[in-house]
Amino acid sequence: MSSENRQQNREELNEKEVKIKYVFDKKTRDKIANIRMTARWNIQKLVFDFYGLWVVKESQIPELQGIVKETSQKLSEIDPSLKAHLIAIPLDEEGIRQGELYHQMLYALKHQVITKILERIENIQGKIHKNSKTGLLRLIDRLHELNIFDDQDITDRLNVIKERVIEEEIETLKEELNEELYQLKKSRFAYLEI
């Protein structure tokens, strides 16, 4: 996506100061930033972030293309030189499964699942509010979609987490997830080759 911070001119005044003249005025830069932020938020709901590389199931690419097309149209309405585009690089799933990349992606996916759930339940004390419960169940459904390799362990774990939320066993869930996160981090170092 085109950046709102395109520079027309940059002048170094001294070792501590730089004078920058932007291509767009402040109001226009704010509009562009808002469009970019909205697009990024919509995209991140669909993708699994693997160290800055966004990984998605092939079936979700049309939805991503729609978001990118709409974003590009909004940007070009501000200035014809502004645009957004999608670069989709197909991954050979079988090849990935045979290599170290698969284990790294699986670790990152499990870590992301656990931390996202923990972030949501961390401040819940006692009985869970109905809206919080609904939001948490929606998050779990979204995390199912991020299971790009359809890993059975992750699917099973998400199903157990969902049961805990439905039964409102939040304290038990916190303990289990914190222990699981600890074990996951501990096992991660066992895979590192020196």
Number of C-alpha atoms within 10 A of each C-alpha: 17 16 14 22 17 13 12 10 10 11 10 10 9 8 6 6 9 11 11 14 14 15 14 16 11 12 9 14 18 14 15 24 17 13 19 21 12 13 19 15 11 15 18 14 13 20 22 24 16 15 8 7 9 13 18 22 16 11 8 12 15 10 13 20 16 12 19 21 16 15 23 21 15 19 24 15 12 14 13 11 9 18 20 19 13 13 6 13 7 10 10 8 11 9 11 13 14 10 10 12 12 16 15 14 20 19 17 17 22 19 15 18 23 22 16 14 20 17 10 14 19 12 8 13 10 10 11 16 12 9 9 14 18 14 13 20 18 13 18 20 14 14 24 19 19 21 20 18 16 12 13 10 10 19 15 12 15 19 15 13 23 20 14 15 21 15 9 16 15 20 16 11 20 19 12 14 18 14 12 15 19 12 11 16 13 11 12 14 9 8 11 7 5 3
